[in-house]
Amino acid sequence: MAAILAIACILPFAISGYHVSQFSQVLIYAIAMLGLNILTGFNGQISLGHGAFYAIGAYTTAILLEKTGIPYWATVPIAGAICLGAGFLFALPALRLEGLYLALATVALAVATPQILKFKGFDCWTGGVQGIQVDSPAAPFGLPINTDKWIYYFCLIWAIALVIIARNLLCGRTGRAMIAIRDHPLAAATMGVDTALYKSLTFGVSAMYTELPARWGRCCLPMSPRTVSPCSFRSNSWSAVSSAASPRFRAPSSGHYSSSSRPISRIRYRRRRPTPYSGSS
Amino acid sequence: MQGFLHQLLSGLANGGIYASLALALVMIYKTTHHVNFAQGAMAMFSTYIAWALIDAGFPYWAAFGLTLFFSFFAGVAIERIIIRPVERGPALTVVTVFVGLLLILNSLAGWIFSYTIKSFPSPFPSTAWYGSKYLSSHEVGMIVVTLAVLILVFLLFRFTPLGLAMRAAAQDPVSSRLVGIRVGWMLAFGWGLAAAIGGVAGVMAAPIVYLDPDMMSGILLYGFAATLLGGIDNPWGGVLGGFLVGVLENLAGAYIVGTELKLTVALVIIVGVLVFKPAGLFGRTLVARV
């Protein structure tokens, strides 16, 4: 464990800048997986709509950065709290139902979110189909490392912190309740666990974990958001599959490239089709 | 008033597509208690087959028939090869398999037929229907074809031994097995039928939404909304839900939220139904025994 950590710490100095941002990407995915792992692995719920929370987190961050001018690291707790709330509120009605219904509701959320984001009425906030351009942060305190490396360390610190938080959450009373709900919801309810509340909370926490990578995908890593799909079992390319998902990752992306992002975008974009959203009837 | 009538009728026409898809979804749900997330992708693939056949010079209706034939066997094959091994698995496994199926079909369609958007011919004349200003001929044709499919399905289930066996297998697999019905094959037939019905929906929708690998995802969402609204275990409810959702979607798009937020209407319907009436309008209420 310590060895892995040590390797992770010195890694950016051993490889080129491009590979550093790829490893940042690895960390970002790891956190998103952690979020879905809490939800699916420990609580037994299915979500196909985490991309929506990803979008909410990314947009919250971008709007905060652009409109209020608060520093990027301070947007972390705010956007996290908003995603937690959004996830909790969405889950509260949906989770009273069995697994398949929840999956249905989350699919609907994933498909509908891009349309809401592109809605003209919110143009002044979301930038419509253009999206919001966000600059990537430079290293603070005059540290002698470039932006790529700083982002890597920023991700690494957060990844470690989030793993510890998740571990503590899952080892304690809350975690036991989650696992009980997964293994036998009725028995858990009989034992006095408020299933709906815990399920909604788990959903909210999971949404929060998804939001954090979203922020880095959008803001810290100067990459196209379409390249970040924080959903594990539905796989990256689920986003490419449903037309719903495609604009979600495409809509806010225009004008979002910086020179360092291009290679990554290109590599990851190969899988996605570059045609416009066709919409439904 | 004229505008309203126009919206209402074209909503009914769209509703036909949703109704077909909802019927396909209900059929798979009734027999296996799975919600087929890949239904849209299957329909899309069938539509591509139809397009390829028409492109190869087949007359429209011949291509249509061949497509349904192909879809039926593809559906049976999918049930036999992909779904059967996970049939009794937990919900997560099944959903993952469906998502995988969706990805495979989607990529396959993109790989074989390319991702460029194609136009798809309509078998109906492009003029307005007998000088009516409310409906185009294609919309009327869509409604007629949908109703024809529904009647055929009804006749199959109501009046043929195969339909009876399929209903029995869905209702009580164990007893059906005891009286000699091959339940496994009945489920496969159900899948085949659902695939064929989805194919009809795809072919009818394609002239409107154009043909590309993502064409069905929005439509599938309305299909889900229709299924839930009508009650997920009631075929007639699903069909009625389809027409209702079509009309609601069109009216809301025209008068309330605007065309940009039409998909949100489906989200609102789905969440609304789940919150206020989880069994849908005509579904059976499920009661868990503690």
Interface residues (C-beta under 8 A of the other chain):
Chain A: T40 G44 I46 L48 P93 A94 R96 L97 E98 G99 L100 Y101 A103 L104 A105 V107 A108 L109 V111 A112 Q115 I116 K118 F119 K120 L186 A189 T190 F233 R234 S235 S237 W238 A240 V241 S242 S243 A244 S246 R273 P274 T275 S278 G279 S280 S281
Chain B: N14 I17 H33 H34 V35 F37 A41 A91 L92 V95 T96 V99 L102 L103 N106 S107 G110 Y115 T116 I117 A205 I208 V209 Y210 D212 P213 D214 M215 S217 G218 I219 L221 Y222 F224 A225 L228 E260 L261 K262 L263 T264 A266 L267 I270 V271 L274 V275 P278 A288 V290
